Structure formats: structure tokens, C-alpha cells
Amino acid sequence: MAKVTLVFAALLIALGLVGFLGTGSQHPTALIPTWIGLALGVFGLLAISPNEGRRKLFMHVNVTIGLLAFLGGASEAIRGYVHATSAGMAPDPIALASKAALAGLMLIYVILCVRSFIAARRSGTV
């Protein structure tokens, strides 16, 4: 699962950079997915360990980061959409897409982690 984490980290870094460049490099908050991706990447690298306890610890840290990123991304996407439409404006498509993509990626990641944790528990490798 640590290698899957590195894939998601790379996707998040790319998402943040595309969002930042897509806004004309004016909105540094567009880099939030990049920072989340860097955190997942660091802890993903630390989870590649022969030590089972260390691997479990860092994967649990990663899934916690993923869950918080999902909740934050989803709530910000909803909030931004509702705020813009209630003001009679169209929401910023780049920001909305970036927040929705962050939430979607993190939801998939958390589901994969939970399935992996359940499979490990059932197989008795925990």
C-alpha cells in the first residue's frame, strides 16, 4: 500500500501544480493539493520499511491525512459552489475542479487503505 500512496502523492502534486499554473500563478492556495501530496509522499517513503510496526504507523498517518484532505476538499468544494451560486455568480471552474479532484482522489485513497487494512487483518498479518 505504500507504493500506492506514492502514486497518489504524485497525482496530488501534479493536481496542485496544474491548478496553480491554471490560475496564472496568482492564487497560492491552489498549491494545497501539492502540500498534501508532499506529506503523503514523505510518509509513504517512510512506510516502505521491513519493520511491520513502522509500516503500520506511517500508513495509518497517511490514511488520516487522506481522510482529512477528503473532508476538507469536499467541504470547500461544496462551500465554494454554494457561496458563488447564492451570490448569483458562477463558481470558479478551475478552483471547483481542483477541490473536487482532491476530494475524489482522497476518497478513493481512503477506501483503498481501509480495504487493505481489513484484508491484512483477515489474513492474520497484523
N, C-alpha and C positions, 0 to 999 in steps of 0.2 A: 504494500500500500504506500510505502514511502516513495517509490518511483512514480506512482500515480499522482502523488502530492506534487512532485517536481513538474509534472506535465501541467497540472492546474496552476502552479505558480507561474510558469512561463506564459500560459494563456492570460492570466491576470495582469502580468507585466505588460504584455502586448496590448491588452484592452486599455490600460491606463495611458500608455504612450499614444495610442491611436486617438483616444478621447482628448488628450491634451493637445495633440497636434491638430485635431479636428476643430478645436475651439480657437485655433490661431495662437496657441500658447499663451492665452490670456487668463485662463482660469486654472490655478494650481490645484484646486480641489479635484480636477479631472484626473489627477495622478493618484487618487486614493486607491484604486484597484492595484496600481503598481506597488504601493507600500504594503498592501495586504499580500500581494504575490511575493514580495521580497521576504516578508515574515514567514509565509508558508514554505518558501524555498530554503530559508536558513534552518527552520525546524525540520523540514523534510530531509535535508542533508544530515542533520543530527540523528534522525530516526533510522538512517541506514547504518545499523550497528549490529554486531553479532550478540550484543548484550540484550536479552529479552526485556529486562526491566527498563532499560534506557529507551529501547524502541517503542515500548508501550507508552511510556511517559510522553515522548515527543509526538507520537501520533495522537494522543489524547489532547495535547496542547494544540495540534493542528486542527483537529475536528472542532475544538472550542473556538478557535479563530474563524473557522469556516462558518460555524453556526452564527456567531456574532456578525460576521460580514453579510451573511444571508439576511438576517433580521434588519440590519442597518440599510442594506441596499434596497430591500423590498419596501421598507417603511419610507425611505427617501424617495423612491420612485413613485409610490402612491401619494406621498405628501406633495411632491413637486407637480404631479399631474393635477391633483385636486386644487392646489393653490392657483395654478395657471388658469385652469378652466373656470374657477369661481371668480377670477378677476376678468374673465372674458377674453383671455389671450390663449394662444396655442402654446403648449409646453415646448421647451427647447428640445428638438428631436435628438440631438447628439447626447445631451445630458440624460434624457429619459432612456435612450437606448443603452447607454453605458451603465446606468443604475440597474436596469432590467437584466442586462447581460451579467453583471456582477451577481445579482440575486440568483439568476438561473444557474450560473456556474457553481456557485456556492451550495445551492440546494442539491445539485447532482453530486457534488463532492461529499457533502454530509451524508447523503443517502448511501453512497458507495462505502464510506468509512463505517457507518453503522452496520451495513451488511457484512463488511469484513470483520468487524468486532464480533458480531453474532456467529459467523462461521468459525472464527478462531475459538470462541467459547465452546461451541458444539463439538469441535474436533478434539478438544482437550489440550490444545497447545498453549493454553493460557494458564 
